[in-house]
Amino acid sequence: MRTVTVDIPKLSVSPEENLSLWALVAILLLSVIYTRAHEYSHIISVVLQGCAFTSGFGWVSPYGDNRVVSTLAGPLLTYIVMWIGLALLLKSRNGKRAGFELIFASLPLFRMAGHMFSTFPGRDELRISRALHIADPYAAAIVWAIVLPPLVFAYVSIDSRVRAAWFLFYFVVLPFMSAIVVSVLGDSLIMSLVKSHRLAGTPVASSFHGIPVVVLLCDAAVVTSFLLVGRLNRQSTEP
């Protein structure tokens, strides 16, 4: 009987490289970019179906007859990003670090915890399962079955004596750092500017297909910052 083995490439993880200022800012910005992409997937699905939505900086709430499909669009992007990350981690010699970061930048904790803690971000699956009358335990099991394999391979790939600590940093600490940036700086600060009297009636406070222009500008700034920080991080780690 033939035995099938999976060769999991090891990824060197060290405080000097992974906890440097540029590395932390880069992974944080990547998680924010993913969060925004998650919300844009809701918006695109809503617009394509001719439905309506309410939107702040951080979260989009689709509503209408086809809201289940629109709500599913966000988590579906998460799963695709995670599994692309897994493919890069396992198959790409030069892209394994990018694959590792994609897995965690998609913030799998929020997907897994949405059914257990209703106050967590990542409640899309909870809304979907209840709209389809799927019992919470079964729905949670489906989500975990999708999310766990990339996490397991990511954990095994960590080459460090404190592997569990590194895993917990990316799995638990990073999501809350990202949520603080999106919620506090995004929903609280930026949206308050949109509603302020100083910007009222100005082009940046106007909407583009339901999205405040200032939000689009901020998203562009986040992407630009990520590209710049990523370049600085690579330069600082090159021998």
C-alpha positions as CSV (number, residue, x, y, z in Angstrom):
1,M,0.0,0.0,0.0
2,R,1.5,3.3,-1.1
3,T,1.9,6.0,1.6
4,V,1.3,9.6,0.8
5,T,3.4,12.1,2.6
6,V,3.1,15.9,2.7
7,D,6.4,17.9,2.8
8,I,5.6,21.0,4.8
9,P,8.3,23.7,4.2
10,K,9.6,25.3,7.4
11,L,9.4,29.0,7.8
12,S,12.1,30.6,10.0
13,V,10.4,32.9,12.5
14,S,12.5,35.2,14.7
15,P,11.8,38.3,16.8
16,E,14.4,40.3,14.8
17,E,12.6,39.7,11.6
18,N,9.0,39.2,12.5
19,L,8.7,41.7,15.4
20,S,10.6,44.5,13.8
21,L,8.7,47.8,13.3
22,W,8.4,47.4,9.6
23,A,7.3,43.8,9.8
24,L,4.6,44.5,12.3
25,V,3.3,47.5,10.4
26,A,3.3,45.5,7.2
27,I,1.3,42.6,8.5
28,L,-1.1,45.0,10.3
29,L,-1.6,47.0,7.1
30,L,-2.1,43.7,5.1
31,S,-4.8,42.6,7.6
32,V,-6.5,46.0,7.2
33,I,-6.4,45.7,3.4
34,Y,-8.0,42.2,3.7
35,T,-10.7,43.6,6.0
36,R,-11.5,46.3,3.5
37,A,-11.5,43.8,0.7
38,H,-13.9,41.7,2.7
39,E,-16.3,44.6,2.9
40,Y,-15.9,45.5,-0.7
41,S,-16.9,42.0,-1.7
42,H,-20.2,42.6,0.2
43,I,-20.6,45.9,-1.7
44,I,-19.9,44.4,-5.1
45,S,-22.3,41.6,-4.5
46,V,-25.0,44.0,-3.4
47,V,-24.5,46.3,-6.3
48,L,-24.5,43.5,-8.8
49,Q,-27.9,42.3,-7.4
50,G,-29.3,45.8,-7.4
51,C,-29.8,45.7,-3.6
52,A,-29.0,48.3,-1.0
53,F,-26.5,48.4,1.9
54,T,-25.5,50.6,4.8
55,S,-21.8,51.3,5.1
56,G,-19.4,52.8,7.6
57,F,-15.6,52.6,7.2
58,G,-15.3,49.2,8.7
59,W,-18.4,47.2,8.3
60,V,-21.0,46.8,5.5
61,S,-24.5,45.5,6.3
62,P,-26.3,44.3,3.1
63,Y,-30.1,44.1,3.2
64,G,-32.9,43.1,0.8
65,D,-34.3,39.9,-0.6
66,N,-30.8,38.6,-1.6
67,R,-28.9,39.5,1.5
68,V,-27.8,35.9,2.2
69,V,-25.8,35.9,-1.1
70,S,-24.4,39.3,-0.4
71,T,-23.5,38.4,3.2
72,L,-21.8,35.2,2.0
73,A,-19.5,37.2,-0.4
74,G,-17.3,38.4,2.5
75,P,-16.6,35.0,4.2
76,L,-16.1,33.4,0.8
77,L,-13.3,35.8,0.1
78,T,-11.8,34.9,3.4
79,Y,-11.8,31.2,2.6
80,I,-10.3,31.8,-0.9
81,V,-7.5,34.0,0.5
82,M,-6.7,31.5,3.2
83,W,-6.5,28.6,0.8
84,I,-4.4,30.6,-1.7
85,G,-2.1,31.3,1.3
86,L,-2.0,27.6,2.0
87,A,-1.1,26.8,-1.6
88,L,1.7,29.3,-1.6
89,L,3.0,28.0,1.7
90,L,3.2,24.4,0.4
91,K,4.0,24.9,-3.2
92,S,5.9,28.1,-3.7
93,R,9.6,28.2,-2.7
94,N,9.8,32.0,-2.8
95,G,6.3,32.7,-1.7
96,K,5.9,30.6,1.4
97,R,6.2,33.6,3.7
98,A,3.6,35.5,1.7
99,G,1.3,32.5,1.9
100,F,1.9,32.3,5.7
101,E,1.0,36.0,6.1
102,L,-2.1,35.7,3.8
103,I,-3.5,32.9,6.0
104,F,-3.3,35.1,9.2
105,A,-4.0,38.4,7.5
106,S,-7.5,37.0,6.6
107,L,-8.2,37.0,10.4
108,P,-9.5,33.4,10.7
109,L,-10.1,33.9,14.4
110,F,-13.1,36.1,13.7
111,R,-14.6,33.5,11.3
112,M,-14.2,30.7,13.8
113,A,-15.5,32.7,16.8
114,G,-18.5,34.4,15.1
115,H,-20.9,31.6,16.1
116,M,-19.6,31.5,19.7
117,F,-19.4,35.2,20.5
118,S,-22.1,37.3,19.0
119,T,-20.2,40.5,19.9
120,F,-17.2,39.5,17.7
121,P,-16.5,40.8,14.2
122,G,-17.1,38.0,11.7
123,R,-20.8,37.3,12.3
124,D,-21.6,36.9,8.6
125,E,-21.8,33.1,8.9
126,L,-24.1,33.4,11.9
127,R,-26.5,35.5,9.9
128,I,-26.3,33.1,7.0
129,S,-26.9,30.0,9.0
130,R,-29.8,31.4,10.8
131,A,-31.4,32.8,7.6
132,L,-31.1,29.3,6.2
133,H,-32.3,27.6,9.4
134,I,-29.0,25.7,9.9
135,A,-28.4,24.9,13.6
136,D,-25.5,26.9,15.0
137,P,-23.3,23.8,15.9
138,Y,-23.5,22.4,12.4
139,A,-22.8,25.8,10.8
140,A,-19.8,26.3,13.1
141,A,-18.5,22.8,12.2
142,I,-18.6,23.7,8.5
143,V,-16.7,27.0,9.1
144,W,-14.1,25.2,11.3
145,A,-13.7,22.5,8.7
146,I,-12.9,25.1,6.0
147,V,-10.6,27.3,8.2
148,L,-8.6,24.7,10.2
149,P,-6.5,23.0,7.5
150,P,-4.6,26.2,6.5
151,L,-4.1,27.0,10.2
152,V,-2.8,23.6,11.0
153,F,-0.3,23.7,8.1
154,A,0.7,27.3,9.1
155,Y,1.4,26.1,12.7
156,V,3.5,23.1,11.6
157,S,5.5,25.3,9.2
158,I,6.7,27.6,12.0
159,D,10.4,26.9,12.6
160,S,10.9,28.2,16.2
161,R,11.4,26.8,19.7
162,V,8.4,28.9,20.8
163,R,6.1,27.9,17.9
164,A,2.9,28.1,20.0
165,A,3.7,31.6,21.1
166,W,4.2,32.7,17.5
167,F,1.1,31.0,16.4
168,L,-1.0,32.7,19.1
169,F,0.5,36.1,18.2
170,Y,-0.7,35.8,14.6
171,F,-3.9,34.0,15.3
172,V,-5.1,36.0,18.4
173,V,-3.2,39.2,18.8
174,L,-3.1,40.3,15.2
175,P,-6.9,40.3,14.7
176,F,-7.5,42.5,17.7
177,M,-4.8,44.9,16.5
178,S,-6.5,45.1,13.1
179,A,-9.9,45.5,14.6
180,I,-8.7,48.4,16.7
181,V,-7.3,50.2,13.7
182,V,-10.4,49.6,11.5
183,S,-12.9,50.4,14.3
184,V,-11.2,53.3,16.1
185,L,-9.4,55.0,13.3
186,G,-11.8,54.1,10.7
187,D,-15.4,54.0,11.9
188,S,-14.9,56.4,14.8
189,L,-12.4,59.0,13.4
190,I,-12.8,58.9,9.6
191,M,-16.6,58.6,9.6
192,S,-16.9,61.4,12.2
193,L,-15.0,63.6,9.8
194,V,-17.4,62.7,7.0
195,K,-20.3,63.8,9.2
196,S,-18.6,66.9,10.6
197,H,-19.8,70.3,9.6
198,R,-16.3,71.2,8.3
199,L,-16.5,68.6,5.5
200,A,-20.3,68.7,4.9
201,G,-21.0,69.5,1.3
202,T,-17.4,69.0,0.2
203,P,-16.4,66.4,-2.5
204,V,-14.6,64.2,0.1
205,A,-17.9,63.8,2.1
206,S,-19.8,62.9,-1.1
207,S,-20.5,59.3,-2.0
208,F,-19.3,57.1,-4.9
209,H,-21.8,54.3,-5.3
210,G,-22.7,54.6,-1.7
211,I,-19.1,54.8,-0.4
212,P,-17.9,58.1,1.1
213,V,-15.0,59.4,-1.1
214,V,-12.9,60.0,2.0
215,V,-13.1,56.2,2.7
216,L,-11.9,55.5,-0.8
217,L,-9.0,57.9,-0.3
218,C,-8.1,56.2,3.0
219,D,-8.2,52.8,1.4
220,A,-5.9,54.0,-1.3
221,A,-3.6,55.4,1.4
222,V,-3.5,52.1,3.2
223,V,-2.6,50.1,0.1
224,T,0.1,52.6,-0.8
225,S,1.5,52.5,2.7
226,F,1.6,48.7,2.6
227,L,3.6,48.7,-0.6
228,L,6.0,51.2,0.8
229,V,6.4,49.5,4.2
230,G,6.8,46.1,2.5
231,R,9.7,47.5,0.5
232,L,11.3,49.0,3.5
233,N,10.9,45.7,5.4
234,R,12.6,43.8,2.6
235,Q,15.4,46.2,2.5
236,S,15.9,46.0,6.3
237,T,16.1,42.2,6.2
238,E,18.3,41.8,3.2
239,P,21.9,40.7,4.1
